[in-house]
Amino acid sequence: MDKRETGKLIIDHTSYSTTFSRRFASRKPYEPPVPGRIQSFIPGTIVEVLVKVGDTVREGDVIVILEAMKMKNRLISHLDGRVVAVNTAPGNRVTKGAVLVEIA
Amino acid sequence: MALEKKIRELKEKREKMLLGGGEDAIVKQKAMGKNTARERIMSILDPGTFNEYDMFVEHDARDFGMDKKNLPSDGVVIGTGTVHGNPVAIFAQDFTVAGGSLGLMHSRKITKIMDHALKMRIPLIGINDSGGARIQEGVNSLAGYGEIFFRNTISSGVIPQISVILGPCAGGAVYSPALTDFVFVVDNISKMFITGPEVIKTVLGEEISMEALGGARVHCETSGNAHFFASSEEECFSQIKRLISFIPKNNQVRATVTEALPPDASYDIEKIVPGDPTLPYDVREVIRAVADNSDFFEIQEMYARNMVIGFGRLGGRTVGFVANQPMEMAGVLDVDSSDKAARFIRYCDAFSIPLVTFVDLPGYLPGVDQEHAGVIRHGAKVLYAYSEATVPKVTVILRKAYGGGYIAMSSRHLRADFVFAWPTAEIAVMGPEGAANIIFRKEITSAANPDEMRRQKVDEYRDKFANPYVAASRGYVDAVIEPSETRRLLLHGLEVSENKDVQLPWKKHGIPPF
């Protein structure tokens, strides 16, 4: 049961030999948010996709309607741009953080 | 003659109730590796001491055909008895009766025994094995839960409250255990969650088994909701009895004092901690080397292992040990370990259990995830808990005590009563490498050989500051001691603190960084 990763943990330039917790060993590197990505902020079902590839969108335009916990959420664009990818369709069930539409 | 008949009638009525949901339901319960409610109670209590109350309580629900349903004892067994000769109040939900579902009378039985426990200032043990609210009783079930949660909260810090999860405990029901002091779980039997796998699947499309979502291991390792993990109900019962042997029965009295036994002679305290501060070791060995009979009862053994907490005895008196664990994550403070330690410190303080702290930590865990998870707020809990605690506090700095970690771990500045340091202690703002790199940055970068200069400056810093004597010269450390003197000084420190009296300014309550 207890096979966990061992290694060096560096704190203030000092390297300590130790065992890593599972949480630490499986942590994901931080990724800064990309403003052109329309992502599901909660798992749910896509109700409507209001854009198609090539469309011009403006900041504040509704891009996708995502239903989750009986609420219909409007996902809006954070920038002016052009739709370069639509990765989902109405009826799709999506996990949290899925990239639904990409705007550049 | 008439009396005999009446006594026979009573016996028959009792016999019927003792069968709970009936033989078939009991067979099913056993097939799941589970004991019945009354068997569980009797396994925890001293033999022959259980007295059951409210055996003949009936529900009075009328809707959905409930008026035709007879639920023996309304699916919960309550009573009092003794553990190690000390009285306790206990309840156990009976899964064989309507799945142990909680209706109004069921909850009234539980709150009755909770009221008893609080009034009599005796520990409360609750055994949870229930499918949840009795839907047919509607809002009355919710009222029942609310009344239980309220009492859990009001009793908190007055009497010990122990929750034992021996079956499902789902939805709102989980909040009663969460409000109590210690939660016991058993592998493959305990299941705790707010929303079950079914709901998660329909709403979110995520598939997960009950065990992976809220099984015993998950709550001991990942969520930290449970404190004690057992492989069987029997093991769980002996853990409960062991816990009760360490704690007082309420917040007005001290835990039972036992015979003072010396530690096991096979522990050589000078051989446990490596001199090199970057090398790991098991700090529990240090605890065992000083504790009576080398007996250490660890709490939350599988959660946030970089912090070790648990009970032991010194000179026959119960103490709470708190220690950084260098062999896990170098013993750093992080979100989970701070939370774990702070709660335990507050438990000990509420129940007059002295705190013994062993310090060996490099500081806080760096990382975006930690910062975003609120390590500031969680780390602050440790400062809060130690500062607020007025029980005797004795600290032993074994090796590293750097920066904020030094302050947090029961330092003099948070009013530790005694702070001892081993000669291997390094009490400094940070480790020599880090400090030298900052203080001598110019000298290092402008040197002909920067690496050589760095090494030289690190050594310089180490010689001057990586020791206990700078702190000792300010009186922050009371005495630099040999490792072999540790037990004697702990015993002495606790003896001197026996009648410690500290008054905090009046307040309704503080606002800890929850």
Interface residues (C-beta under 8 A of the other chain):
Chain A: L9 I11 D12 H13 T14 S15 Y16 S17 T18 T19 F20 S21 R22 R23 F24 R27 K28 Y30 P43 G44 A68 M69 R93 T95
Chain B: V203 L204 G205 E206 E221 T222 P277 T278 L279 P280 A304 R305 N306 P326 M327 E328 M329 A330 G331 V332 D336 P362 G363 L365 P366 G367 V368 D369 Y402 M430 G431 P432 E433 G434 A435 N437
